[in-house]
């Protein structure tokens, strides 16, 4: 059973920065897609960003130009660098891994508030 371990998140002021990381216990050496979705109270879960083994990345419209996803393939880890945070970025951020099956992390809280 693949496990995802998330770290980072917490509280930041508007305009501040936070980083998330997510490490998979194992990944398919041929193909994987890994990233984050987020869910705010009363809202649907939405794409934040994801990246493939080949380095192709995709961002949700609300975070384009502010968030950057990267990967350390040797460590089965992806990173999300979040800059210029806004109160509307407040949500639970869920890491996921898609390969032959889909796996989800338990989620980490990100709160943007002064």
N, C-alpha and C positions, 0 to 999 in steps of 0.2 A: 504494500500500500504506500503510494507516494505521499509524503507529508510536506507541507509548506510552512516555513517558520518566518513570521513577519516581525519586523522591528522598526522602531522609529515612531513618528507621529507625535502627538501631544498638543500643546497649546502654543500659538504664535499670534502676534498682533497683526492687524491688517498691514500689508506691505512687507511682512516678514517672510522667512523661509523655513522650510522643514524638509527633512529627507526621510524616505521610507526605503526599506530593503526587504527582499523576500528571497529565501533560499529554499530550493527544492531538494529533497533527499535523493532524488534521481531524476534524470531527464532522458528522453529518447534521443540517442546520438544523431538520428537522421532528421528529425523534425520536431520542433516544439514552438509554441507561442505562449508568451508569459506576460503578465501585466497586472493592471488594477482596474477594478470597477469601484464605484462609490455609491453609497446610499444615504441620503439625508432624511430626516424624519418626515414622514408623509409624502415622500417622493419615490419614484421608481429608481431602481439601480441603473446607473449609467456608466458608459465607458469613460475611463480617465486616460489611459494610455496602454499600449501593448507593443511588444517587440518580438520578432521571430528569430530563429537561430541564425538566419542570414543577415540579421541586423535591420530588417525593414520594420519601421515603427509607424504607429498610428495614434492620433490624439483625438480626444473629444473636443468639440468646438469650444466649450467654456474654458479650456486650459491651454489651448494653443498659444505658443509664444511665451508661456509662463512656466510650464512644467517640461521637464526633460527626462526621458527614460533611457537607461543604459543597462548594459549587461556585462557581467564577468563570467564568461563561459566556463572557465576553469573551476569556478566555485559554485556553479549552478545558481547564480544569484542575479537578480535584477534590482536596479535602483531607480527610485523616482525622486528627482530633485524638484522641489516645489518652491517657486519664487513668486514674489509679488502676490502673496496670498490675500484672498478676499473673504469676507464673512460667508459668502455663498459657497466657499470651498469646504465649509464645515460639514463633515459627514463621517461615516464609518467607511474606511477604505479596505477593500477585499482584494487580496492577491489571488490570482488564478493561473493555472497551468493547463494548457490544452495540448494534448498529443493524441494518443489513441483513446484516451478518456480525458475527462475534465476534472480538475481538482481545485478546491477552493481553500483558502486560509480562513482563519477564524475572524479576521477583521481587526483593524486598529483605528482608534478614534483620532481624528484630526479636528481641532477646534481653532477657529480664527476669530479672535475677539480682543478688544482693547480692555 
